[in-house]
Amino acid sequence: MSHNPIRPWRSIERRKSRKIRVGSVEVGGDAPIAVQTMTNTPTEDAAATIAQIERCAEAGADIVRVSCPTVESTAAMPEICRHSPVPIVADIHFHYKRGIEAADAGAACLRINPGNIGSPDRVKEVVNAARANGCSIRIGVNGGSLERHLLEKYGEPCPDAMVESALDHARILDDLGFHDYKISVKASDMFLTVAAYQQLAEVTDAPLHLGITEAGGLRTGTVKSSIGMGNLLWMGIGDTIRVSLSADPVEEVKVGFDMLKSLGVRTRGVNIIACPSCARQGFDVIKTVETLEDRLAHISEPISLSIIGCVVNGPGEAAMTDLGFTGGGKESGKMYISGRPDHNVSNADMVEHIVELVEKKAERLKAQREEGETVAAE
């Protein structure tokens, strides 16, 4: 997926998995790794939920999950699914009827553990509803809610227990001739999660949904998720990801994309390379980067931008990015375009100038992309 013949040490060989669909989004195989998040508004409040989904989609979410614990929540799903700009996954736990209602309401995928929803007849009803509506299924094993018999067998949540649980649920779907499913084996314990995914990746070709569950707040959860999920992605394991943070769902999407961008497996939006700043800086690097991240958040075209405080590393970093600004002059710095020094800009004007350059480049890239898509369609 990210084979780099010039720099082979950057290459990541994706694990081979079968491809399924979550509505319009392909998951698995050679499809881009999809970024997900989950709403935290009351699902029965369709307007609030749709508004949050739209904000997440604007931030780059490919898929959004919505919890459906009650009749009232599934009653709101037709409107939510109709107005959502991205496919919706309905989060179902123990009541099989919610799964049937969500599939009929337009959900693109059901997050459900077949073994937890009762008799084989009930499972069959849910699978039939999914099949009739072109709905895929996500088997979601969680270290904090493993089946009692597995806890008794293994003594505690462990990779073997989580993988056995996942395969038990998968077997139920396979026996019903339903193969459009993906699997997750999440835990709040990063070591347990990574080991479980590594083990699962060896014994199934189902697409894998990655996540470290209940990772924590914005900063600590980001660090924990990046270490755990980053290791797996680096090994080529993972077809869709959700960063679980006690934070705004939009932040989950941003962190997810930043994680994929850092590994070179997705390129969306502006990738800012910046120095940590020191006494050599010719301008306030930290404040400038914070401002630019905010001002450029709306850009979706892939653009690299280096913001370096002085000439020690500035020219070298700028040579590797689309646009670059290096401090060091008297209240001014050098602007680089396509890796080459181009013109000087005052510190006072640099933010507005950089935003203008990035927006113009984004417009050109978008026009080129759309022209290419038109030619391909013809």
N, C-alpha and C positions, 0 to 999 in steps of 0.2 A: 504494500500500500504506500509506504513512504520510502521506497528503494532509492538510494542515492549513490549512483555509480562513481561520482567524483569523490564523495566523502562517505565511504561505506560504513564508517563508524557511526553515521547518523541513521542508518537504515533500520527499519522495524519491519519484521516479517509477520504479518497478521496470521493468527491461527485460522485454519480453514473451518468455516461453519456454513451451514445452510442459510439461505436467505428467506426471510419472511417479510410480510408487509404489516405496518401499523398505519392503516389508512393510506395516505399518499407517500409515506416515508418507508423506504426499504431499510431493513435492519439485518445485519449479517452479510456473509459473503464478501463481495468487494464494495459494498455500500459504505459511504462515509460514516464514521462513528457518530451516532445521533446523541444530542444533548437534551436531557429531560429535566423537568422540575415538577413540583406539585403545588397546587393551590392550597391556601390556608384560610380562605373565606368560607362562610357557611354555604355549602353547595346549593341549598334551597334558595339562596339569594342569587338568582341567575345573573342579574345585572352586575353585582359586585364581582362574581366569579369570572364572568366574561371580561370585565375590565382588567382583572389581574392577569388573565390568560393573554390578553392583547399586549400588556406591558412585558410579559415574559417572552412572547413571540418577537416583539420589537427588539428585545435584548439578544435574540438569536435562538430561543428554544425551538427545537424541531418537533417536540412532543410534550404535552402537558398532562399530568395525572390529576384526577379529581376524585376525592373520596365520596363513596355512595353508601353510607351506613343505614339510611332510612328510606321509607317510601317517599317522603317529601323531597329528599335529595335526588332520587332517580326521576321523580316527576319533573324536576327542573332540567334534566339532562337533554331532552330534545331541543330546548331553546339554546342551551350551552353549546351543544355539538353543532347546531345549525350556524351559530354566529362565531364559532372559534376559527381563527386563521390557521390553526395547526391541529393534527389529529389528537383526540382525547382518549386517555386510558382511564377506565373506570376502576377505582380501587374497591374491591369486594373482599369481605372476609368470611363471615360464617353463614350468611343467609343467601341461599341459592337463588331466591326470587329476585334479589337485587341485581344479580348477574344477568338474569334473563331480561329484566326491565332495562338495564343499561345497554345491553346488546341491541334490543329493539329500539332504543332511543337514539342510536347513532354512534355509540362509542366505537372506536377503532380497535380497541384492545381491552381485555378484562384482566386485571391483576387478581388472581384467585388461586388458591391451593386446592385442587380437586379433592384431596383426601380430607379436607376440613369441613366440607359442606354437606355431609350426610350420606345417604344411601347411594348406591350406584345409579338408581333411577334418577335421582336429583342431579347427579353429576352429568348424566346423559342428557337431561333437559337443558342444562347450561351449555354443554358442548353443541347440542343441536341448534340452540339460539345463536351461538357464536358462528357456527358454520353457515347458517341461513343468512346472517347479516354480514358475512365477510370479515368477521371479527377475529383477530388473533388473541392469544392468551399469554400472559406472563405468569410463570410459576415463581412465587416469591417466598423463598425460605429465609427465615430470620433466626439468628442465634438465640434471641430472647424468647422465642415462642415455638421451640421444637416440640414435636409430639412426645407425649409422656413415655411411650414404650422405647423411644430412642434414648431419652435421658436415662431411663432405667438400664438400658443395655450398655451405654457408654459412660454413665456416671456424671457427665457434664457436657455442655455444648463443645464439640470438637469437629475438625474437618470431616472425619469419617461420618459422624452423625448428620452433618448438614448435607453432605453429598448423598448419603443414603435417603434422606428425606426428599431431596430434589428428584432423585431417580424414581422413588416410589410414586411421586405425583406425576412425573412424566410418563411412567408406565401406564397409568390410568388413561391418559390422553391417547397414547400410542395404541392401546387395546381398542379404543373407540375409533381408530383410524384418523385421529386428528393430530397433525404434525406442525401446525402453524403456531408454535409456542417458543418462547425464550425463557431463560432461567436466571434467577439471581440467588446468591447464597450470601446474604449480608449479615454482618455482626458489628457491634460497636467496638469490638476488639480487632484492631487492625491486623495483627498477626494471624488470628483465626480466619479472618475474611480472606486474606491473600492466600493462605494455605488451602482453604476450601475451594477457591476459584481455580487455583493451579491444578488441584486434584480433579475437579469437575471438568476442566478443559480437556483432560485426557480421555474422558469416558463418554463424551457426547459431542455431537456435531451441532447441537442446538445453539442459536445465538445467545450470548451472555450479556446480561444487564449488570453493569458494575455499580457498586456503591459501598461506602462505609456507613452503616446506619447510625443514627443518633450521634453524629461525629462531634457536635458541639457548636459553639458560637462561631461568628464569622471568622475570627482569626485562628483560633485553635482548631476549628472544624476544617478550615481550608488547609492548614498544615497537615493534619491527620489524613484527610482525603487525598491530598496530593502525594503523600508518601505511599500510602497503600494502593490507590488506584493508579498512580503514576508508575509504580513498579510493574503492575499487571499490564498496563497499556504498553510499557516499554518492552515487555515480553511478547507483545502481540495478542494479548488476551483482552477481550472486551469489544462489544459491538454497539452498545449504547450505555450512556452513563448518567447517573444522577448524583449530584453532590448534596448530601443531606446536612443542611445548616440550620441552626436556630437563628434565622435571619430572613429577610425579604427574599421570596423565591427568585426575584430578578438577580439577586447576588449569587444564588446558586448557579444560574445560567452563566453569569459572567465568569465565575471561578471555573466552571466546567470548560468553557471555551478557552480560557487562559491556559488551563491544563493541557488541552489538546494542541493549542498553538505552540506551547513550549516544547512539545514533542514533535512538532512538524506534521501532525496528522490531520489537522483542520486549519484553514487559513481564513478567518473572518474578522473583519474590522482592523483597527490600527494596532500594531504590535509595537509598543514603545520600549526601546532599549535605553536605559538611563543609568548614570553612575550614582552611587550612594551619596555623593558630594563630600567635599573636604575643604580645607582652607585654600586650596588652589582655585576653587570655583570662581568663574567670572560673573555669575548671576545666581539667583536663588533656585537651585536645581529642584529641590523637593517641592516648593510651592508651584514652580512652573509645570512639573510633571503632573501634580494633582489637578491643576487647572486644565491642562491639555487632555487628561483622561476624561474629565467631565465634558469639555467642549467637543471632543471627538467621539463621544459614546454613540452618536447616531450613525457613524460611518460603518457600513457593512462590507465594503470592498476590502480585500486584503492589501494593506499598505504597511511597510516597516518604516519606523521613525526613530532616529537616535537623538537623544538629548544629553549631551556630555558637557560637564562644567569647564573643562580646560583642554589644552592641546596635547596632553600626555597620551590619552587614549581616543580623543575625539575624532581625529582624521581617520584612524584605523576603523573605528566603529561606523563612521559615516560612509566609508568605502563599501560597507556591506549592507547598507540600507537604502531604501528608495529616497528618503529625505533625511537630512541631518542638520543639527545645529550644534556648533562647538563654541564655547565661551573662551575668553582669553584676551580680547581687545579691550580698549578703554570704553567701558559701558556699551560694548557691542560684541558681536560674535560673527562667525562665518557660517553661511548657509551652504549646504551641500545638496546637490540634486543628482540622482542616479550615481552616487558615489564620488562625484567630482566637486571640488570647491567652485562655487558659483558667484556668490555676492555677499556683502556684509549687511547685517541688520542690527539696529540698535536694540539693546535689552528691553527698552520701553515698548518697542513695536513688535518684538519677536513672536509673542503669543498670537496676536491677530494675524501676523504674516504667515506663521506656520499653519494655522487653521485654514487660511485662505488657500495655501498651496496644497494641503491635504484634500480639501473639498474639491478643488479643481482636478486633482489627480484621480480622485474617486469617481468624479463625473466621467472622465475619459475612460477609466477602466470599465465602468458600467456600460458605456456606449459600445465599447469593444466586445464586452461579454454578450450583450444583447444582439449585436450584429452577428457574432459567432453562432449564437443559438438560432437565429433566423436562418442562417446559411445551412446549419445542420438539419433544421426542420424541412428545408426545401429538398 
